[in-house]
Amino acid sequence: MTARIGSRMCGFGTAVRSADPAPEHPVLGARRSQEWLAGAVRITDLVVAPAARGRGVGTGILDILLLPAMDDRAWAVTDHQDTAALNFFRCRGWRQTVYPRPGAHPAPIVLLAPRHPALSEIPVLP
């Protein structure tokens, strides 16, 4: 999926349906990986040009990528240091599933969509 402002491409995004069974995530473990991620829509890329940020381009791309997630099961992965991505998803109601322990080697952060059925299992933390 690409986004344009006029004739200029300003963003793109991709999503896939996760494998079933899902590969085990190093922090989530086998059960949660299977229950939360298997068969769900995974946002694999979401990129917006700096000049187009803050104009709804990323939200528009995300909304279209989530259309196949009829059961509200969608997820994304980002690096713990990618604060722009974390803030983007959090501002749209996505919830981080695990929080790195202080001093531990950080694992990739898994975020679940706002209406993902597993959200009831995740504590609400800042």
C-alpha contacts under 8 A as a table, 3 or more apart, distances in Angstrom:
res1	aa1	res2	aa2	distance
1	M	12	F	5.50
1	M	13	G	5.33
1	M	14	T	6.26
1	M	61	I	7.09
1	M	65	L	7.67
2	T	9	M	6.98
2	T	10	C	7.74
2	T	11	G	5.74
2	T	12	F	4.16
2	T	13	G	6.50
2	T	61	I	7.53
3	A	9	M	5.81
3	A	10	C	5.70
3	A	11	G	5.00
3	A	12	F	5.91
3	A	57	V	6.99
3	A	61	I	7.09
4	R	7	S	6.26
4	R	8	R	5.32
4	R	9	M	4.28
4	R	10	C	5.23
4	R	11	G	6.95
5	I	8	R	5.48
5	I	9	M	6.52
5	I	10	C	6.46
10	C	48	V	5.85
10	C	49	A	5.17
10	C	51	A	7.98
10	C	52	A	6.18
10	C	57	V	7.87
11	G	46	L	7.52
11	G	47	V	5.33
11	G	48	V	4.13
11	G	49	A	5.86
11	G	52	A	7.99
11	G	57	V	7.10
11	G	58	G	7.30
11	G	61	I	7.95
12	F	45	D	7.51
12	F	46	L	5.91
12	F	47	V	5.45
12	F	48	V	6.66
12	F	61	I	7.02
13	G	43	I	7.68
13	G	44	T	7.44
13	G	45	D	4.91
13	G	46	L	4.22
13	G	47	V	6.26
13	G	61	I	6.35
13	G	62	L	7.41
13	G	65	L	7.32
14	T	43	I	6.17
14	T	44	T	5.54
14	T	45	D	5.04
14	T	46	L	6.69
14	T	65	L	6.91
15	A	41	V	6.51
15	A	42	R	5.39
15	A	43	I	4.37
15	A	44	T	5.18
15	A	45	D	6.94
15	A	65	L	6.11
16	V	41	V	5.66
16	V	42	R	5.37
16	V	43	I	6.76
16	V	44	T	7.06
17	R	39	G	5.75
17	R	40	A	5.58
17	R	41	V	4.49
17	R	42	R	5.99
18	S	22	A	6.66
18	S	37	L	6.62
18	S	38	A	5.45
18	S	39	G	4.81
18	S	40	A	5.42
18	S	41	V	6.04
18	S	42	R	6.14
19	A	22	A	5.11
19	A	23	P	7.67
19	A	38	A	5.68
19	A	39	G	5.83
20	D	34	Q	7.53
20	D	38	A	4.79
20	D	39	G	5.52
21	P	34	Q	6.11
21	P	38	A	5.64
21	P	39	G	7.83
22	A	33	S	6.06
22	A	34	Q	5.30
22	A	37	L	6.37
22	A	38	A	4.69
22	A	39	G	7.72
23	P	30	A	7.69
23	P	33	S	6.89
23	P	34	Q	7.65
24	E	28	L	7.40
24	E	29	G	5.70
24	E	30	A	4.87
24	E	33	S	5.49
24	E	34	Q	7.46
25	H	28	L	5.26
25	H	29	G	5.55
25	H	30	A	6.98
25	H	33	S	5.95
26	P	29	G	5.92
26	P	107	A	7.35
27	V	98	V	7.41
27	V	107	A	7.01
28	L	31	R	7.76
28	L	32	R	5.61
28	L	33	S	5.97
28	L	98	V	7.57
29	G	32	R	5.81
29	G	33	S	5.98
30	A	33	S	5.16
30	A	34	Q	6.13
31	R	34	Q	5.28
31	R	35	E	6.08
32	R	35	E	5.04
32	R	36	W	5.45
32	R	37	L	7.50
33	S	36	W	5.50
33	S	37	L	5.29
33	S	38	A	6.78
34	Q	37	L	5.71
34	Q	38	A	5.03
35	E	38	A	6.29
36	W	40	A	7.56
36	W	73	R	7.61
36	W	118	A	6.30
37	L	40	A	5.36
37	L	73	R	7.69
37	L	74	A	7.61
37	L	75	W	7.11
40	A	69	A	6.95
40	A	73	R	5.01
40	A	74	A	5.23
40	A	75	W	7.17
41	V	66	L	7.22
41	V	68	P	7.20
41	V	69	A	5.84
41	V	73	R	6.40
41	V	74	A	4.52
41	V	75	W	6.36
42	R	74	A	5.69
42	R	75	W	4.95
42	R	76	A	5.54
43	I	46	L	7.30
43	I	65	L	7.31
43	I	74	A	7.46
43	I	75	W	6.26
43	I	76	A	4.99
43	I	77	V	7.71
44	T	76	A	6.70
44	T	77	V	7.60
46	L	58	G	7.12
46	L	61	I	7.59
46	L	62	L	7.50
47	V	58	G	7.31
48	V	52	A	6.46
48	V	53	R	6.30
48	V	57	V	7.01
48	V	58	G	6.16
49	A	52	A	5.37
49	A	53	R	6.54
50	P	53	R	5.37
52	A	55	R	6.02
52	A	57	V	6.86
53	R	56	G	7.22
53	R	57	V	6.86
53	R	58	G	7.40
54	G	57	V	7.50
56	G	59	T	5.21
56	G	60	G	6.03
57	V	60	G	5.14
57	V	61	I	6.26
58	G	61	I	5.14
58	G	62	L	6.08
59	T	62	L	5.03
59	T	63	D	6.06
60	G	63	D	5.15
60	G	64	I	6.43
61	I	64	I	5.31
61	I	65	L	6.21
62	L	65	L	5.02
62	L	66	L	6.17
63	D	66	L	5.27
63	D	67	L	6.69
64	I	67	L	5.41
65	L	68	P	7.14
66	L	69	A	5.30
66	L	74	A	7.23
67	L	70	M	6.64
69	A	72	D	5.17
69	A	73	R	5.81
69	A	74	A	6.26
70	M	73	R	7.57
71	D	116	H	7.92
72	D	113	A	7.08
72	D	114	P	7.97
72	D	115	R	5.56
72	D	116	H	5.14
72	D	117	P	7.27
73	R	112	L	7.70
73	R	113	A	6.79
73	R	115	R	7.40
73	R	116	H	4.81
73	R	117	P	6.86
74	A	112	L	6.07
74	A	113	A	5.26
74	A	116	H	6.57
75	W	110	V	6.88
75	W	111	L	5.51
75	W	112	L	4.51
75	W	113	A	5.73
76	A	110	V	5.78
76	A	111	L	5.24
76	A	112	L	6.68
77	V	108	P	6.35
77	V	109	I	5.41
77	V	110	V	4.54
77	V	111	L	6.15
78	T	82	D	6.75
78	T	85	A	6.99
78	T	86	L	7.25
78	T	108	P	5.80
78	T	109	I	5.25
78	T	110	V	6.71
78	T	111	L	7.97
79	D	82	D	5.35
79	D	107	A	7.62
79	D	108	P	5.03
79	D	109	I	5.86
80	H	83	T	7.20
80	H	86	L	7.84
80	H	106	P	6.91
80	H	107	A	7.49
80	H	108	P	6.33
80	H	109	I	5.95
82	D	85	A	5.54
82	D	86	L	6.30
83	T	86	L	4.95
83	T	87	N	5.88
84	A	87	N	5.23
84	A	88	F	6.09
85	A	88	F	5.02
85	A	89	F	6.28
86	L	89	F	5.41
86	L	90	R	6.01
87	N	90	R	5.05
87	N	91	C	5.89
88	F	91	C	5.43
88	F	92	R	6.65
89	F	92	R	5.20
89	F	93	G	6.59
89	F	94	W	5.21
89	F	95	R	7.72
89	F	111	L	7.79
90	R	93	G	5.13
90	R	94	W	4.88
90	R	95	R	6.20
90	R	96	Q	7.88
91	C	94	W	7.32
92	R	114	P	7.51
93	G	113	A	7.03
93	G	114	P	4.92
94	W	111	L	6.02
94	W	112	L	5.44
94	W	113	A	4.72
94	W	114	P	4.85
95	R	111	L	5.23
95	R	112	L	5.35
95	R	113	A	6.80
95	R	114	P	6.90
95	R	119	L	7.62
95	R	124	V	7.97
96	Q	99	Y	7.37
96	Q	109	I	6.78
96	Q	110	V	5.97
96	Q	111	L	4.42
96	Q	112	L	6.59
97	T	109	I	7.24
97	T	110	V	5.72
97	T	111	L	5.79
97	T	112	L	7.02
97	T	122	I	6.22
98	V	109	I	6.74
98	V	110	V	7.11
99	Y	109	I	7.69
100	P	104	A	6.53
100	P	105	H	7.62
100	P	106	P	5.52
100	P	107	A	7.08
101	R	104	A	5.32
101	R	106	P	7.77
112	L	116	H	6.14
112	L	119	L	7.34
113	A	116	H	5.25
114	P	119	L	7.82
115	R	119	L	7.30
116	H	119	L	5.82
117	P	120	S	6.97
118	A	121	E	5.60
118	A	122	I	7.21
119	L	122	I	5.25
120	S	123	P	7.70
